[in-house]
Amino acid sequence: MALQADERVVLPSVGTFADGVAVAQIGAHGFEVCRFCVNDVITVSNDELCIATKNIYDDTRSITEPSGALAVAGIKKYVARTGVRGQTLIAIDSGANINFDMLRHVAERAAAVCA
């Protein structure tokens, strides 16, 4: 929203599922970096975050939090949307702050969506 408005905006509400990236307003420096460097934005749903979390676990046996799975979910959506092939894409997963209740919810959502 801020990039579309070309100014920092305050969101009226912020979901907490991916709480590591949940902010009501982007910082001034971060916004300026994004204005200069970002040319496209991909949004993902909570279900897509759950699936990415499961994919990361299936591939690496590492458990990540939804915020950590955000980049993987975004790349998966980008590949599906563009059909890109034969390129190296990199996602940085930097979050492992997840409790068992959240992990159970993520596993249940991923199983329901993938069924």
N, C-alpha and C positions, 0 to 999 in steps of 0.2 A: 504494500500500500504506500509506503513512504517513497519508494522509487517512482511509482506512478504519479504521486502528488509532487514529486521533486522537492520534498521537504520532510522533515521528521514529523511523524504523526503519533498521537497517543491512541492506542486501541482501547475501545470501551470495555472489553473483557479479554482475558487471556486464559486459554486452556492450560491445564497443568499436567497433562499426560506425559509430554516431553518437557518436564519442568526445567531441565538444564538449558533450554533455549527459549523458555517462556518469558518474554519481557513485554511490557506495555509500550515501551518506546525505545527505539534503537539509540545507542549513544552517538554523540556528535561525531567523534572520530570514525567510528564504525560506519556511520552513514556516508561520510565523505569518501571513505575507501570504496564502499559499494557503488556510489555514484560514478566513480572513476573506473572501477574494474568489472562490475557486473553488467552483463548484457541480456541475461535471461534469468527468470526465477521459476522454479518448479515447486509446487506445493504437494504435500503428501498427506494422506489421511492417517488416523490412528491405526486403522486396520493394516495399511501399507507398512507402518512402522512395526507392527507386530510380526508381519510376514518377514520383513527384513531382519528383525531380531532372531527369528527362528532360522532363517537362512544363514546368518552369521554363526549361530550355534552349530547347525548341521555341517557347515564347512570347516569350522575352526575349533569347535568344542569350547568356545569362549562365550561367556554370557555378558551381554551388553545391555545398557539401559536404552529406552526409546530414543533419548537425545543422541546417544552414540550411534544408533542405527539410522539416523536421519540421512546421512550422506549416502549410505547404501540404498535406502529406499528411493532417494532422489535419482541416483544413477540408474536403478532398475526402471523407474518411470521414464527417464530420458531415453534409454535404449528402446523401450517399448514404443515410445512416441515417435522417435526418429528412425528406428530401424538400423542404427549405426552398427557396423560390424568391422572387425579388423583393426580396432583402435585400442590402445591401452587407456583405461579409465581408472582413476584412483579415488578411493573414499577413505577418509580418515575417521576411524572409530575411536573416540577418546573417552567413552563413558562406561563405567561399570558399577554405578551406584544404583542398584536395583534390589528391592527386598522381595521376600518370597511371595507375599500377597500380589505384588505387581507382576512378578514372574509368572505366577499362576494365571493371572488375567491375560497376559501377553500370549501364553501358550494356548489358552482356550480360544482367544480371538483368532490366532493364526490357524489353529485347527479348524475352526468354523468357516473361515474365509476360504481356506484351501480345500475343504471337503467337496 
